[in-house]
Amino acid sequence: MSLQVAEGAGRNCLVVDDSRVVRKAARRVLEGFGFEVREAEDGAQALAACRAELPDFVLLDWNMPVMDGITFLRQARREHGDARPLVMLCTTENTQDRILEALEAGAQEYVMKPFDAEILGGKLMQLGLVQEGA
């Protein structure tokens, strides 16, 4: 399955994770779909990046030092509203309570670590960010 950024969808993506390995893996997958990727190591860096240039999509880790993903998400929603950026939590947190907390905080989607291109692509299709390529 060949995926590409959907027509009319934004290409600007921010990957937020304290793990350099996870950021690199996510960057490789997302750039393969046609996204322009920026990176942040924690929620505070992510907020600064959003204030400088609001991304269309954020792939967001939950557990990070300095500022965790949920704190970032709540602050980003206060500053930028509920519609943008689209946010997908990408984490090892898998209890129903945690998933509900993320969705109530403003995440549109949730993906478990570890992920691969197929899993991430499927979630991005559900969000309307990618489509099958020709």
Protein Blocks (a to p, Z undefined) as FASTA:
>chain_A
ZZdddehiafbdcdddfblklmmmmmmmmmmnopacdddfbfklmmmmmmmoccfbdcdd
fbdghiafklmmmmmmmmnojkbccdddddfblcfklmmmmmmnopabdcdddddfklmm
mmmmmnopaccdZZ
